[in-house]
Amino acid sequence: MPIPDPTLVELFDHIIGGYDIPKPSGLSRLKREVATQKPDNAPYSPLTNLAHTVLWQEAWLKSLNGIKTPGPELWNNDFRIPDPEEYEPLRKHFIDGLHEARAYASGEAQHKAQTDEKAVTTLLKIAVHASYHMGQLNLLRRIAKG
């Protein structure tokens, strides 16, 4: 698949626009006090889930920019419990990263992956991962609010 890829652009438009799942920008309705609390019977707080999502999204975006993130760095920081002050910056990184991924998909930004096919695979990872965790974040928010 060559880039630009209109199907990938549409996929990111759906994620960013909240066509099928809650909008990532809707995280602004999730207050930090709620985001930092792990609901009963949940594996982690919304903030921990968001930090995990951003960690992998940033690693994949770096790979699209020709930068390799060492595996141990990723795995050692995966599902860490962030400081509450990290909530706003993580929210911003998540949303900005989705827009960056869309720019790669549209060809507005030029990737440095070995091939377009590898870039497409990486963009699909970002899209699927973001969608999955947006669903989890929405569910964790609903659980936390009772």
C-alpha positions as CSV (number, residue, x, y, z in Angstrom):
1,M,0.0,0.0,0.0
2,P,1.5,3.3,-0.9
3,I,1.3,6.4,1.2
4,P,-0.7,8.6,1.0
5,D,-3.4,6.1,1.8
6,P,-7.0,7.5,1.8
7,T,-8.3,4.5,3.7
8,L,-5.8,5.2,6.5
9,V,-6.7,8.9,6.5
10,E,-10.3,8.0,6.9
11,L,-9.5,5.6,9.7
12,F,-7.7,8.3,11.6
13,D,-10.5,10.8,10.8
14,H,-12.9,8.3,12.4
15,I,-10.7,8.0,15.5
16,I,-10.0,11.7,15.9
17,G,-13.6,12.7,15.1
18,G,-15.1,10.1,17.4
19,Y,-17.3,8.6,14.7
20,D,-17.5,5.1,16.2
21,I,-15.8,5.6,19.6
22,P,-15.6,8.6,22.0
23,K,-13.5,11.4,20.7
24,P,-10.0,11.5,22.1
25,S,-10.5,15.2,22.8
26,G,-13.4,14.1,25.0
27,L,-10.8,13.1,27.6
28,S,-11.0,16.7,28.7
29,R,-14.3,15.7,30.4
30,L,-12.4,13.2,32.5
31,K,-11.1,15.1,35.4
32,R,-7.6,14.4,36.8
33,E,-9.1,13.4,40.2
34,V,-11.1,10.6,38.5
35,A,-8.3,9.7,36.0
36,T,-5.9,8.9,38.8
37,Q,-8.2,6.6,40.7
38,K,-8.2,2.8,40.0
39,P,-11.9,1.7,40.1
40,D,-12.6,-1.3,42.2
41,N,-12.1,-4.5,40.3
42,A,-10.3,-2.7,37.5
43,P,-6.7,-3.5,36.6
44,Y,-5.5,0.1,36.5
45,S,-6.6,3.7,36.6
46,P,-7.5,5.7,33.4
47,L,-4.3,7.6,33.8
48,T,-2.2,4.4,33.8
49,N,-4.1,3.2,30.8
50,L,-3.5,6.5,29.0
51,A,0.3,6.4,29.9
52,H,0.5,2.9,28.4
53,T,-1.3,4.1,25.2
54,V,1.0,7.1,24.8
55,L,4.1,5.1,25.5
56,W,3.5,2.7,22.6
57,Q,2.0,5.4,20.3
58,E,5.2,7.5,20.7
59,A,7.4,4.5,20.1
60,W,5.6,3.7,16.9
61,L,5.6,7.4,15.8
62,K,9.4,7.5,16.5
63,S,9.8,4.4,14.3
64,L,8.0,6.3,11.5
65,N,10.5,9.0,12.0
66,G,13.4,6.6,11.7
67,I,14.1,6.4,15.5
68,K,14.1,3.0,17.2
69,T,13.0,2.8,20.8
70,P,14.8,0.1,22.8
71,G,12.5,-2.7,23.9
72,P,13.6,-2.7,27.5
73,E,12.8,1.0,27.8
74,L,9.3,0.3,26.6
75,W,8.6,-2.8,28.7
76,N,10.2,-1.3,31.8
77,N,7.8,1.7,31.6
78,D,4.7,-0.2,30.4
79,F,1.7,0.2,32.7
80,R,3.6,2.4,35.1
81,I,1.6,4.5,37.6
82,P,2.2,8.1,36.5
83,D,2.2,11.1,38.7
84,P,-1.2,13.0,38.6
85,E,0.6,16.0,37.1
86,E,1.3,14.0,34.0
87,Y,-2.4,13.7,33.1
88,E,-2.7,16.9,31.0
89,P,0.6,16.4,29.1
90,L,-0.3,12.7,28.4
91,R,-3.7,13.7,27.1
92,K,-2.1,16.3,24.8
93,H,0.6,13.8,23.6
94,F,-2.1,11.2,22.8
95,I,-4.2,13.6,20.7
96,D,-1.2,15.2,19.1
97,G,0.1,11.8,18.2
98,L,-3.1,10.8,16.5
99,H,-2.8,13.9,14.3
100,E,0.8,13.1,13.6
101,A,-0.1,9.6,12.5
102,R,-2.8,11.0,10.3
103,A,-0.2,13.3,8.7
104,Y,1.9,10.3,7.9
105,A,-1.1,8.5,6.4
106,S,-2.0,11.5,4.2
107,G,1.5,12.1,3.1
108,E,1.6,15.5,4.7
109,A,4.5,14.2,6.7
110,Q,7.1,11.9,5.1
111,H,7.9,8.7,7.0
112,K,11.3,7.2,7.3
113,A,10.3,3.6,7.6
114,Q,12.1,1.2,5.3
115,T,9.0,0.8,3.0
116,D,5.5,2.2,2.7
117,E,4.2,-1.2,3.7
118,K,6.1,-1.0,7.0
119,A,4.8,2.5,7.5
120,V,1.2,1.3,6.8
121,T,1.6,-1.6,9.3
122,T,2.9,0.9,11.9
123,L,0.0,3.3,11.3
124,L,-2.5,0.4,11.6
125,K,-0.9,-0.5,15.0
126,I,-1.4,3.1,16.2
127,A,-5.0,3.2,15.0
128,V,-6.0,-0.2,16.5
129,H,-4.2,0.4,19.8
130,A,-5.7,3.9,20.1
131,S,-9.2,2.7,19.4
132,Y,-8.9,-0.1,21.8
133,H,-7.7,2.0,24.6
134,M,-10.1,4.8,24.0
135,G,-12.9,2.3,24.6
136,Q,-11.2,1.2,27.8
137,L,-10.7,4.8,28.9
138,N,-14.4,5.5,28.3
139,L,-15.4,2.4,30.2
140,L,-13.0,3.2,33.1
141,R,-14.5,6.7,33.2
142,R,-18.0,5.4,33.4
143,I,-17.1,2.9,36.1
144,A,-15.3,5.6,38.2
145,K,-18.4,7.9,38.0
146,G,-20.6,5.1,39.3
